[in-house]
Amino acid sequence: MIRKFALSLMSLSLAGLLVNVACAANPKTVRSTPASVSNGAESANPSSSGGSAMDPKDDKHSAKMDDANATLRGFADKYDFMVGSVFQHRFFDDPGFQKTFSKEFNWGVSIVFPQFTEPERGRFEFRAMDADMAFARQHDIKLMGHALIYRNNNPMPWLHFQGDPRCGGWSESELSRILHDHIVGVVRHGGDTYGAWEVVNEPTAQGGNGCWSRILGTEGLIVKAFKAAREAAPDKILILNDTFGQEGVNRERVDSFFELVDRCKSQGAPIDMVGVEMHLQAHRLKPNWVDEFHYYLARARKSGVKVFVSEMDLYQGPQGSVSDPWETQRQVFYTVVRTCLDDSNCKGFFTWGIADKMTWLRDRPNDVLSDAKPLLFDDDYSRKPAYYGVQQALREGRR
């Protein structure tokens, strides 16, 4: 299971704060999308014979798209579709990062983990958020705060959650007040520059949200957190996000997730939108992965919540495992965005990073994929086949 605690890739620097998140991809190209993409079977999991992990710059798809000036956000803005990626502060001074991000994306993911935003009780640290807001305002980008509550790995250090079976000894009432005050403080600081907040992240993952869930209960945590966020941001999008595997969108996990959504909503949690992570691996994709995505979208509609693809990357697979990894990437990215656009309840698509050199898959604590090139741009910010798959779907628009 993909574990975003690799986002403890975040470290402090940049005027005292350095956020190491991760993600990105490789070069330029495109071909027309074959009909097989629509059913997801043949194109999603191609034959492994004759494959190689060649640099996509050198492969047969290196023909440039017809309009080099066309951008993802240029198409997405026409129908108010969110297309975004994660801010990575260690690259903020890189002109290629700034230029590519501001040109291609209309939303940015701003990392607001509690250990960074409230390092001491009652003392907030907002320099990283302020840097994100300044960049967003300069380039007309909306921000999504990720994530107000997320696991034992990312709480305020003074809670003493990690390594303590007593979870710091906090009572339910004490921790409820801490939760409320923290969320209200952070969300109010974000103001109108933040259009959305990922309130709780990965609630159905193994271990849930650690001590938060153990003391407050899984549902209690979500209900309290969402109510606090709504208090601070009456008109912003409030999101519950989760991960569903590397082979597709696991149906059992989907059912568990939406049963939780329904229970929390019945208790007054103002959940506006749900996020579906798609940290996929090309050589492991199930033949019915597209059907699984359709199932997720249908469950969201039934639960009365909007949807967006919150974090996507596609590992191309070990050398030789996929016959044409870059064409496969293009097809899969196209299919995900096309499927989202075909459902009016699906409102956006975010990649987890923009350039391959930034990917968290190369840096995570476990199961490191040092050869990963899972994103839309290569290390030099050149457009990859995957980019043109996304652009093609956005160019086609809603149907």
N, C-alpha and C positions, 0 to 999 in steps of 0.2 A: 504494500500500500504506500502510495506517495505520502510522505510526511512533511508538511510544510514547515515543521519546526526547523527544517533546513533554512528557513528564513531567519534563524538566528545566524544566518549569513549577515544579519544586520549587526554592524558594530558602530561605535560612536567615533565621529570625526566630522569634518565640515563644520567649522566654527564650534567644535565641541561635539558634534554628532555625525556619525557616519552610518548610513543605512545600507547594509549589504543585503539586498534581496537578490533575486537572480532571474536570468532568462534571456534568450535570444537565439538567432538562427543564421542561415546561409543565403546564397546568391540569386541572380535574376533569371527569369524564364517564364514560358507558358506554352500550353497547347490547349486546344479545345477540350472540354471535359467529356469523356466518353459516357455513354448511357449507363454503363455498369456502376458509375459512381452513385447513382440514385438509389440503388438497392444495397450498397455498402458491402456486398459479399466479395466478389472477385477483386474489385479495385482496392478494398480495404486491407486485404491480406494476400498479396500476390505471391506467386511461386518463389521459392527461395533459391532456385537454381541459377547459377551464373552471376550471383550478386557481387557487388563490391562496394566498399565505403568510399567511393571516389569523391573528390571535391566537386560540389555541384557547379562550380565555375567552369569546370572542364567537361561537363557532361553534354549530352546531345540536346538539352533543353535551353541552351544559353542564348537563344534568340530573344531579343528584348520585346516587351509589350509595345503596342503601337503608340501609346502616349506616355512618355516618360514623366510628364507633368501631372498626370492623373494620380490622385492620392486616395487612401482609404477613407479619410475623414471627408474628403470632397464628395464622395458618393454617399457616405453615411449621413452627412448633414442634411441631405435632401429629404430624408424621411425620418429625421430625429432618431437615428439609430446610434446607440452607444458603441464606439469602437475604442478600446483602450489598452493600456499596458501598465506595468508597475514602474514607479519612479525608483531609480537606483542612484543614491546620492554619491556613491564613489565615482560615478560617471558624469556627474552634473557639470564638471568643468571640461568635459570632452565635447568639442564643437559638433562632432558627428552625432552624439547622443541628443544634444539639444535640438539640432536641426531636424533630425529624423523624427523625434518624438513630436515636436510642435507641428511638423508638416503632416504627419500621418494619423495622429490620434486626437480625438476630441474629449477623451476622459483619461485621467491618470489615477493610479492606485497609490495612495499615500499611506505609508506604514505608520501606525499609531499604537504599536504594542504598549501595554501598560508599563513595562519596565523602563521604557524610554520616556514616556510622557508624564509619569509621576514617580520619579526615583526616590522621593521621600514623601511621607504622608503629608498631604496638604500643599506640597511644593511641586508645581507643574513645570515641566521643561518643554517648551514649544518651539525651540529654534528649528528643528527639522520640519515641523508643520509649517512654520512661517516661510521657510525656504520653498516648500512645495507650493504654498499659496502664492508666493511672489512669481514663481515660474508659471503657474496656472493662469494667473491674471494677465501676465504679459502675453500669453499665447492663446487666450480664450479657451481654456481647458477647464472642465469640471473635475472635481476630485471625489474619489470614494475613499473613505477612511477604512483601513484594514489593519487589524481587527480589534474591536474594543475589548473583547474577551476571547482568549485563545490559549488553552492548556496551561499546565504547570510550567512549561518552558518559558512562558512570556508574561508572568505576573509582575507586580511591583516587588522588588527584592525584599522590602521590609515586611512583606506578608509571611516570609519564611515558609513557603509552600514546599520547596524542593527538599527532598531528603528528610522530611519531617512527617512521620505517620499521623501525627496529630494535626497536620495542616496549619501549623502556627498557633494552634489553640484558640482560634477565633470561634465565637459563637455565631449562630445563624443571624441574629439581629445585628451584631457588629459588622459581619461581612456584608450584609445587605446594605447597611449605611455606606460602607466603603465603596461597594459596587455602584450605588446610586451617585455618590458625590464624584467619583472618578468619571463616570460616563457623562454626567451633566457638565463637568468642568471641561472635558476634552471636546465634546460636541459643540458646546457654546462657543468655544474658541475658534472652531472651524468656520462658523458663520455661514454666509451664503456661498463662499467659494467651494465648500463641500456640498455636493448635491446628493450624496448617498453615504450611508454608513453600514459597514458590515458589522453587525452588533455582536453576534456570536458565531464563531467559526468551528466547523467540523464537530458538531455535537454527537454524531453517531460513531465517530472514530473510536478505536479501542482505547479505553480509559477515559473517554469523553473529554470534558474540560477539567480533569484533575480535581484539585481541592475545591474549586468553585462548585463543581457538580456534587462532590461528596457532601459538602456542608449545606448547600442551598437546594440540592436536587437538580436533576437534568432539566425538568420542566420549570421548576422554581427559578433557576438561574435565567433561563431564556425569557420567561415572563417578566421578571424584575428588570432585566437588562433592557428589553425592548420598551417597557413602560418608561424607564429613565431616559432612554434615547428620544422617545416621542415627546416627553416633557421638554427636553432641550431643543428639539428640532421638529416642530409640529408639521412642517411641510416638506421634509426631506424623505428620501427613499430609505427604508430600513430593511436590511437584508439578513437572512439566515443562509449561511454557505456551508457546503459539505463536499466531500470527495467520494467517488464511487468506483475506484479501481483503474487499472492501467490497460485493461483489455476491452473496455467499453463503459457502459453505465449499468452497473450491477443491479438487477431487478430487486433482489432481496434487500439490498441497501436502500434502493429507491423507496420501496414499500415502508421500511422502517422509518426512513426520513420523513415521508409525508404523513405517516401516522403520528409522528412527533409534532409536525407542523400543525396538524388538525387539533391535537390535544392542547397545544400552547395557544392557538388562536381561540379555542373555546374558553380559555382562562383569561382572555383579554390581551394577549400579546399582539401588538400591532405590526405583524409581519407583512410587509408590502411585496417583497420580492425574494426569490430564492436563487442562489448561485449554484451552478453545477461545474465542478472542477473537471477538466479533461486533460489530465497528465497521462497521455497515451503512449504506447510503445508499438511501433508499426508491426513488428514480428509477432506480437502477442494479441493483436486485435481479433476478436471473435467475428465470425461471418455475419452475425446478426447485430453488430454493434449499433448500426443506424436504427434498427427497430427498437433497440433499448433506449436510444435517445428520444425517439418518438414517444415511447412509453413514459419517460420522465416528463416530457412536455404535457402529455395528457393528464398525468397525475397532478401537475402544478395547476393546470386549468381547473381541475375538479376541486382542488383545495382553495381556489380563489386567490392565488398569488401569481405575480408576474415572474418571469424567468430571464436570466442572462447566463451566458457562458463566462464564468468568473476567472478561470485560470486555464489557459490551454498551451500546451507544448506537445510535440510529437517526436519522441526519440526515434531515429531512423533505423535502429536495430544494429546488432553487431555485424561486422563485415561478413557479407555473404548470406545473411539471413533473409534479405528482401531483394528481389531481383532488380528493382529500380527505386531506390529509397527516396530520391528527390521527387520523382513523379508521384510516388505513393504519398509523400507529404502533401504535395499540391492537391491531389484528389481528396485526401482526408480533410484538410483544412477547408477546401471548397465545400465539401459535403456538410460539414458542421455548420458553416455560416449559411449555406443555402437552406438547410433544414430549419435553422433558427428563423431566417427571414420568411419562410413559408408559414410560420405560425405567428399570428399577429400578437400573441401574448409573450413572445420572446423578444426582448428589448435591446440586447446588446451582446457583444463578443469581445473578450479581453484575452490577450496573450500574457504569459507569465515571463515578461522580459521582451526585449526587441531584437537583440543581436546575440548570436551564438556564444560569443565569448563571455556573456553575462549569465548564462544559464545556471540555475541552482543545481541542476543535475550533475554538474562537474564538481560541486563543492559540498554537497550534503554529507552529513556525518556517516550515513550507512548507504550501501549499494551505490557507490560512486560510479557514474558513467562518464569517464574521462574523454570519450570520443563523441559525446552528445553534441549534435547540431540540430536542435529541435525547434528553432524559431523561424521568423519570417525574413530576417536579415542576416547576412554573414558577418564575420568579424570586422569587416570594413564598412558595414552598413549598406552593402549592396543588396538589392532585392533578390530573393531566392524564388524558386518555383512555388514554394509554399505561399509566398506573398501574393503571387499572381492568382493562386487559387482563391484566396480571400478577396482580392480585388475583383475577380470575375463575378463572384457571388454578389458583392456589393454593387457592382456595375449593373447587374440584372435587377437588383432591387426587390421590393416586396411584390408578390404576385396575388 
